[in-house]
Amino acid sequence: MGTEATTVTASAPRLRRTLTLWDLILYGVIVIQPVAPMSVYGVLSERGRGHVVTAILIAMVAMLFTGISYGRMARAYPSAGSAFTYVAQEIHPGMGYVTGWSMVMDYMLNPLICTVWCAGAANQFAPEVPAWTWKVFFAVIFTLLNIRGIKTSARINTGMAIAMGMVVVVIFIAAARYLLGHPVHDSMFLTRPFYDPHTFTWTGLFGCTSIAVLTYIGFDGISTLSEEAENPRRNILLATVLTCVVIGILSAAEAYVAQLVWPASEPFPDVNTAYSYVAGRMWAPLFTVVNLTLLLANFGSGMGAQIGAARLLYGMGRSNALPKSFFGAVDEKHRIPRNNVFVVGIFVLVGAFLLEVIAGYKTYVLGGSKLTSETAMKILNGGEAYGLGAEMLNFGALIAFMGVNAAAFLRYYYRAEDKKLTNLIPPALGFVICLALWLNLSRPAIIVGSIWMALGIAFGVWKTRWFREPLSFEVPAE
């Protein structure tokens, strides 16, 4: 009986190890976006009163601690590892389930808000096509591309990374040209983006930093590709840390030149497209180029996030946290969790409309406007959902970050015979910083996140018959 079971397990379809270190870094950079701070630059500038660069660098240090913990745990569990696996194995299966459920919220919302943003941007370039049509288009195209398999996605990531990198280079060249043509005689001009004594407040900096962390959201998705990575014990840690460093330095540089060109004391015509106006001041054609680039960036992020969400569901299905026969299945042809890709695609399609309705209702109806046909069209085609969805992302992500830091602390310091500070400091500081950020989340994010967690716990109660049956978290062999 045991021999037969072993034979079946060994012959079952497995994910294929094809991703190199470069593929992993590209995946992380695309999911996070090389132009990550551009979409939220205006909001960051207003909240931090100009201290965007400093906030981004502080956030980078915070995420590096968590990134080290992710890399170390992926080394211990290289087979399709993720936060819920690490927490389940090192702390408790029940805590792992809660962590996994919080991650589902984070991972599902990422491709959803990218779909909403892409639809809104595409509608601006082609207003004759209704926004709801673009939502259907992007939700479907994300799913179809991911169904093609992981190497197809990796090749697309390479092309998008090159294209976005070229645009960033053009921005830096245009910024240098603009600044050389507009000399200033202010001794603090070059240092003001880091610190301006006239506008600096700790409250403003911390508030800006809590939002700037969104610049790095998605780096943890690298760990979900452990089973498809070459030499995962080495490459997952390197890719996670290098991705945070690359994005952090690049984002800080983008924010730095932006503030030099457009001082924080000067208001933006539109906060949501602030960086496009900055780029347009550098060189007029860049206004359109940056808008197109951000559309491309959100397209890549949405597609990559769908991969991460599908593989998270696959890990939970294979571990019996979700129905294994459906969520733990692998397509034999493309060696991907095909069922999960479709599940995420359907969620994104439905959620793109539902989130827009909720956000629009809050903005127009509760804001005092009458529900007319014109208002209804604004709700359907509007972009309010992107901001609402972005606020909700941190709830699940920070729970997962805290869980991974706690797991790394227990495994590499608390239970280790040799108590090394290098195994204590990163997870300890990572946990404390993430907890502080989580406690300062917005009220809507906390409310929606709490409802999501309540639903997840209710499902866990039903699945385990009031926890009389244990949750099973199997760790597959490499």
Residue pairs with C-beta under 8 A, 6 or more apart in sequence:
12 330
13 330
13 331
13 332
13 335
14 227
14 330
14 335
15 80
15 150
15 227
15 228
15 330
15 335
15 336
16 150
16 228
16 335
17 227
17 228
17 229
17 230
18 150
18 151
18 154
18 228
18 230
19 27
19 150
19 154
19 225
19 228
19 229
19 230
20 230
20 235
21 230
21 231
21 235
21 238
21 239
23 154
23 157
23 229
24 222
24 225
24 229
24 235
24 236
24 239
24 243
25 239
25 242
25 243
25 246
26 154
26 157
26 158
26 161
27 153
27 154
27 157
27 221
27 222
27 225
27 304
27 307
28 218
28 219
28 221
28 222
28 239
28 240
28 243
28 247
29 161
29 243
29 246
29 247
30 157
30 160
30 161
30 300
30 301
30 304
31 110
31 218
31 219
31 221
31 300
31 301
31 304
31 305
31 308
32 215
32 216
32 217
32 218
32 219
32 243
32 247
32 301
33 39
33 164
33 297
33 298
33 300
33 301
34 161
34 164
34 165
34 168
34 247
34 250
34 297
35 164
35 167
35 168
35 254
35 290
35 293
35 294
35 297
36 215
36 216
36 247
36 251
36 297
37 44
37 52
37 56
37 212
37 215
37 251
37 254
37 255
37 275
38 254
38 275
38 276
38 290
38 293
38 294
38 297
39 117
39 272
39 275
39 294
39 297
39 298
40 211
40 214
40 215
40 390
41 52
41 254
41 255
41 258
41 274
41 275
41 278
42 268
42 270
42 271
42 272
42 273
42 274
42 275
43 211
43 271
43 272
44 52
44 55
44 56
44 208
44 211
44 212
44 255
45 52
45 259
45 264
45 268
45 274
46 271
47 204
47 207
47 208
47 211
48 54
48 55
48 204
48 205
48 207
48 208
48 209
49 196
49 199
49 200
49 201
49 204
49 264
50 192
50 193
50 196
50 199
50 259
50 263
50 264
50 265
51 193
51 194
51 195
51 196
51 199
51 200
51 204
51 205
51 208
52 193
52 208
52 212
52 255
52 258
52 259
53 193
53 194
53 252
53 255
53 256
53 259
54 193
54 194
54 195
54 205
55 205
55 208
55 209
55 211
55 212
56 212
56 215
56 248
56 251
56 252
56 255
57 248
57 252
58 205
58 209
58 212
59 209
59 212
59 213
59 215
59 216
59 248
60 216
60 244
60 245
60 247
60 248
60 249
60 251
60 252
62 209
62 213
62 429
62 430
62 433
62 434
62 437
63 213
63 216
63 219
63 244
63 248
64 241
64 244
64 245
64 248
64 426
65 405
65 425
65 426
65 427
65 429
65 430
65 433
66 220
66 401
66 404
66 405
66 430
66 434
67 219
67 240
67 241
67 243
67 244
68 237
68 240
68 241
68 408
68 426
68 427
68 430
69 404
69 405
69 407
69 408
69 409
69 426
69 427
69 430
70 83
70 219
70 220
70 222
70 223
70 236
70 237
70 240
70 404
71 223
71 236
71 237
71 238
71 240
71 241
72 237
72 408
72 411
72 412
73 81
73 86
73 90
73 223
73 404
73 407
73 408
73 411
74 81
74 223
74 226
74 232
74 233
74 236
74 237
74 240
75 232
75 233
75 234
75 236
75 237
76 86
76 411
77 85
77 86
77 89
77 226
77 475
78 226
78 227
78 229
78 232
78 233
78 236
78 478
79 226
79 227
79 232
79 475
79 476
79 477
79 478
80 224
80 226
80 227
80 311
80 314
80 315
80 318
80 476
81 223
81 224
81 226
81 227
81 232
81 236
81 315
82 100
82 103
82 220
82 223
82 224
82 311
82 312
82 315
83 99
83 100
83 103
83 220
83 223
83 400
83 401
83 403
83 404
84 96
84 97
84 99
84 100
84 103
84 312
84 315
84 316
84 319
84 321
84 400
84 403
84 473
85 96
85 315
85 319
85 473
85 475
86 96
86 403
86 404
86 407
86 408
87 95
87 96
87 99
87 403
87 404
87 406
87 407
88 95
88 96
88 97
88 99
88 100
88 319
88 471
88 473
89 96
89 407
89 473
89 475
90 406
90 407
90 408
90 410
90 411
91 403
91 406
91 407
91 410
93 470
93 471
93 472
93 473
94 460
94 467
94 471
95 403
96 321
96 403
96 471
96 473
97 321
97 456
97 460
97 471
98 399
98 453
98 456
98 457
98 460
99 399
99 400
99 403
100 312
100 315
100 316
100 321
101 452
101 453
101 456
101 457
101 459
101 460
102 395
102 396
102 399
102 400
102 449
102 452
102 453
102 456
103 312
103 396
103 397
103 399
103 400
104 309
104 312
104 313
104 316
104 396
104 456
105 392
105 395
105 396
105 449
105 452
106 217
106 393
106 395
106 396
106 397
106 400
107 221
107 305
107 308
107 309
107 312
107 396
108 309
108 344
108 347
108 348
108 351
109 351
109 389
109 392
109 393
109 396
110 217
110 218
110 301
110 302
110 305
110 308
110 309
110 393
111 142
111 302
111 303
111 305
111 306
111 309
111 344
111 348
112 347
112 348
112 351
112 352
112 355
112 389
113 355
113 385
113 386
113 389
113 390
113 393
114 138
114 298
114 299
114 301
114 302
114 305
115 135
115 138
115 139
115 142
115 302
115 348
115 349
115 352
116 135
116 352
116 355
116 356
116 383
116 385
116 386
116 389
117 298
117 383
117 386
118 134
118 138
118 295
118 298
118 299
118 302
119 131
119 132
119 134
119 135
119 137
119 138
119 352
120 131
120 134
120 381
120 382
120 383
120 386
121 291
121 294
121 295
121 298
122 129
122 134
122 137
122 138
122 295
123 129
123 130
123 131
123 134
123 381
124 291
125 291
125 292
125 295
130 381
131 380
131 381
131 382
132 353
132 380
132 381
135 349
135 352
135 353
136 349
138 299
138 302
139 345
139 348
139 349
139 352
140 345
140 349
142 302
142 303
142 306
142 345
142 348
143 306
143 341
143 342
143 344
143 345
145 152
145 153
145 156
145 303
146 153
146 303
146 306
146 307
146 310
146 336
146 341
147 334
147 336
147 338
147 341
148 334
149 334
149 335
149 336
150 225
150 228
150 307
150 335
150 336
153 303
153 304
153 307
156 300
156 303
157 300
157 304
160 296
160 297
160 299
160 300
163 293
163 296
164 293
164 296
164 297
164 300
167 289
167 290
167 293
168 250
168 254
170 286
170 289
171 254
171 257
171 279
171 282
171 286
171 290
172 253
172 257
174 279
174 282
174 283
174 286
175 257
175 258
175 260
175 261
175 282
176 257
177 282
177 283
178 261
178 281
178 282
178 283
179 257
179 260
179 261
186 192
188 196
189 260
190 260
192 259
192 263
193 255
193 256
193 259
193 260
196 264
199 264
199 265
206 440
210 394
210 437
210 440
210 441
213 394
213 437
214 390
214 393
214 394
215 247
215 248
215 251
216 244
216 247
216 248
217 393
217 394
217 397
218 301
218 304
218 305
218 308
219 240
219 243
219 244
219 247
220 240
220 397
220 400
220 401
220 404
221 304
221 305
221 307
221 308
222 236
222 239
222 240
222 243
223 236
223 240
224 307
224 308
224 311
224 312
224 315
225 236
225 307
225 311
226 232
226 236
227 476
229 235
229 236
229 239
254 275
258 275
258 278
261 278
261 281
261 282
262 268
262 274
262 277
262 278
262 281
268 274
268 277
269 277
270 277
272 383
273 291
275 290
276 286
276 287
276 290
276 291
276 294
277 287
279 286
279 287
279 289
279 290
280 286
280 287
280 290
302 348
306 341
306 344
306 345
306 348
307 341
309 340
309 344
310 336
310 337
310 340
310 341
310 343
310 344
311 337
311 340
313 322
313 327
313 337
313 340
313 343
313 344
314 327
314 328
314 330
314 337
314 340
316 322
316 327
317 323
317 324
317 326
317 327
317 328
317 329
317 337
317 340
318 324
318 327
318 328
318 474
318 476
319 328
319 472
319 473
319 474
319 475
320 328
320 471
320 472
320 473
320 474
321 471
321 472
321 473
322 328
326 339
327 337
327 339
327 340
327 343
328 337
329 337
329 338
329 339
330 336
330 337
330 338
331 337
331 338
352 385
353 380
355 385
355 388
355 389
356 379
356 380
356 382
356 384
356 385
357 379
357 380
358 385
358 388
359 379
359 382
359 384
359 385
359 387
359 388
360 375
360 378
360 379
360 380
360 382
360 384
360 385
361 379
362 384
362 388
363 379
363 382
363 384
364 371
364 375
364 378
364 379
365 371
365 375
369 375
388 444
391 441
391 442
391 444
391 445
392 444
392 445
392 448
392 449
394 437
394 438
394 441
394 445
395 438
395 441
395 445
395 446
395 448
395 449
395 452
396 449
396 452
398 434
398 435
398 437
398 438
398 441
399 438
401 430
401 434
402 431
402 434
402 435
402 438
405 426
405 427
405 428
405 430
405 431
405 434
406 427
406 431
408 423
408 426
408 427
409 423
409 424
409 427
409 428
409 431
412 423
412 427
413 419
413 420
413 423
413 424
413 427
416 423
441 449
460 467
460 471
461 467
463 469
463 471
464 470
464 471
